[in-house]
Every structure is written in C-alpha cells, then in structure tokens.
Amino acid sequence: MQTFNNPSDYLDAAREMADSGRPALARMLAEEAADRTPDPKEAARILADFPGRSLRQES
C-alpha cells in the first residue's frame, strides 16, 4: 500500500499512472504534487512534465 506523505510520493504515483496509460490520473496526481511543492519553479516543472488541462472542479 502506498502512502502519500510528501510531494515525491504523489509524483511517483503520477509516473506510475502515466506509464500504465492513465494520463488523466497522472495529471491529477502531478497537480497534487505541485500544490505540495514549496518552490514555484519546481511546481511548474512538475506540471510541464504532465501536460494536459486540469480536471479539478473549482468550487
């Protein structure tokens, strides 16, 4: 069972989803990793590695 305690956990899961042909789930996990990354440049790099539109629903 995978635990999600830091941005790298989300990023690892995003890579797994991308490798298994689940790009939408990969993007969502990458967005979560980016949100949890304190450095804005690193967060932007993460999102650039997983292109696509956000699937988040803003309230």
Backbone as CSV, one residue per row, in Angstrom:
resi,resn,N_x,N_y,N_z,CA_x,CA_y,CA_z,C_x,C_y,C_z
1,MET,0.837,-1.177,0.000,0.000,0.000,0.000,0.882,1.241,0.000
2,GLN,0.570,2.157,-0.871,1.365,3.374,-0.989,0.853,4.439,-0.037
3,THR,1.785,5.122,0.609,1.421,6.249,1.464,1.778,7.539,0.748
4,PHE,1.039,8.571,1.032,1.241,9.867,0.406,1.542,10.881,1.508
5,ASN,2.840,11.054,1.783,3.263,11.949,2.850,3.962,13.201,2.342
6,ASN,4.439,13.176,1.107,5.157,14.337,0.591,4.997,14.408,-0.932
7,PRO,5.433,15.495,-1.539,5.245,15.660,-2.988,5.832,14.529,-3.821
8,SER,6.952,13.973,-3.392,7.577,12.915,-4.192,6.710,11.659,-4.250
9,ASP,5.924,11.410,-3.210,5.007,10.264,-3.240,3.960,10.443,-4.341
10,TYR,3.420,11.654,-4.433,2.429,11.942,-5.477,3.075,11.879,-6.856
11,LEU,4.292,12.368,-6.950,4.993,12.364,-8.231,5.323,10.939,-8.669
12,ASP,5.734,10.095,-7.754,5.990,8.688,-8.086,4.713,8.020,-8.596
13,ALA,3.605,8.281,-7.921,2.328,7.697,-8.344,1.907,8.253,-9.701
14,ALA,2.174,9.526,-9.948,1.846,10.129,-11.249,2.629,9.438,-12.359
15,ARG,3.883,9.174,-12.118,4.693,8.478,-13.126,4.164,7.065,-13.383
16,GLU,3.775,6.382,-12.307,3.203,5.042,-12.469,1.933,5.086,-13.316
17,MET,1.084,6.065,-13.063,-0.166,6.182,-13.819,0.117,6.522,-15.279
18,ALA,1.085,7.385,-15.517,1.445,7.733,-16.892,1.987,6.508,-17.624
19,ASP,2.823,5.747,-16.955,3.405,4.546,-17.558,2.359,3.478,-17.847
20,SER,1.285,3.479,-17.071,0.247,2.463,-17.264,-0.895,2.958,-18.158
21,GLY,-0.684,4.110,-18.813,-1.669,4.601,-19.771,-2.852,5.315,-19.149
22,ARG,-2.656,5.922,-18.005,-3.718,6.668,-17.330,-3.318,8.137,-17.203
23,PRO,-3.306,8.865,-18.316,-2.804,10.238,-18.293,-3.635,11.199,-17.442
24,ALA,-4.940,11.014,-17.383,-5.765,11.930,-16.588,-5.446,11.775,-15.101
25,LEU,-5.325,10.547,-14.650,-4.984,10.311,-13.254,-3.560,10.786,-12.970
26,ALA,-2.666,10.587,-13.917,-1.291,11.069,-13.761,-1.280,12.578,-13.593
27,ARG,-2.066,13.283,-14.393,-2.117,14.749,-14.299,-2.653,15.184,-12.939
28,MET,-3.705,14.515,-12.468,-4.274,14.882,-11.166,-3.261,14.680,-10.042
29,LEU,-2.530,13.589,-10.073,-1.506,13.344,-9.054,-0.366,14.348,-9.171
30,ALA,-0.005,14.705,-10.396,1.043,15.709,-10.596,0.600,17.065,-10.063
31,GLU,-0.659,17.409,-10.261,-1.169,18.678,-9.729,-1.082,18.687,-8.204
32,GLU,-1.403,17.569,-7.595,-1.304,17.486,-6.131,0.148,17.612,-5.692
33,ALA,1.059,16.970,-6.406,2.487,17.101,-6.084,2.928,18.552,-6.221
34,ALA,2.492,19.206,-7.284,2.864,20.611,-7.498,2.310,21.499,-6.387
35,ASP,1.081,21.248,-5.980,0.482,22.034,-4.897,1.254,21.899,-3.598
36,ARG,1.852,20.753,-3.384,2.567,20.489,-2.134,4.057,20.843,-2.220
37,THR,4.473,21.346,-3.352,5.876,21.717,-3.557,6.049,23.199,-3.239
38,PRO,6.906,23.540,-2.298,7.047,24.940,-1.895,7.707,25.841,-2.949
39,ASP,8.521,25.291,-3.807,9.233,26.089,-4.816,8.371,26.220,-6.073
40,PRO,7.945,27.434,-6.408,7.080,27.631,-7.580,7.711,27.161,-8.891
41,LYS,9.017,27.303,-9.033,9.675,26.850,-10.264,9.631,25.330,-10.385
42,GLU,9.827,24.652,-9.275,9.758,23.192,-9.279,8.323,22.728,-9.536
43,ALA,7.364,23.420,-8.957,5.959,23.078,-9.191,5.604,23.231,-10.674
44,ALA,6.093,24.284,-11.292,5.842,24.497,-12.722,6.496,23.401,-13.553
45,ARG,7.681,22.970,-13.167,8.366,21.894,-13.880,7.584,20.591,-13.781
46,ILE,7.056,20.317,-12.601,6.253,19.102,-12.415,5.063,19.119,-13.362
47,LEU,4.347,20.223,-13.405,3.166,20.306,-14.272,3.550,20.217,-15.747
48,ALA,4.701,20.751,-16.107,5.149,20.679,-17.505,5.464,19.242,-17.910
49,ASP,5.876,18.433,-16.945,6.177,17.028,-17.233,4.920,16.197,-17.466
50,PHE,3.779,16.714,-17.028,2.497,16.022,-17.176,1.502,16.975,-17.825
51,PRO,1.642,17.195,-19.132,0.793,18.180,-19.803,-0.667,17.762,-19.824
52,GLY,-1.495,18.731,-20.028,-2.928,18.493,-20.107,-3.669,19.522,-19.287
53,ARG,-4.943,19.542,-19.506,-5.742,20.519,-18.755,-6.080,19.943,-17.377
54,SER,-6.334,20.838,-16.470,-6.706,20.425,-15.132,-8.111,19.827,-15.145
55,LEU,-8.285,18.771,-14.396,-9.588,18.132,-14.281,-10.253,18.499,-12.953
56,ARG,-9.651,19.403,-12.232,-10.196,19.814,-10.947,-11.452,20.642,-11.151
57,GLN,-12.365,20.483,-10.236,-13.560,21.294,-10.235,-13.417,22.307,-9.121
58,GLU,-13.394,23.545,-9.507,-13.263,24.618,-8.514,-14.640,24.925,-7.962
59,SER,-14.705,25.131,-6.666,-16.000,25.450,-6.049,-16.161,26.930,-5.819
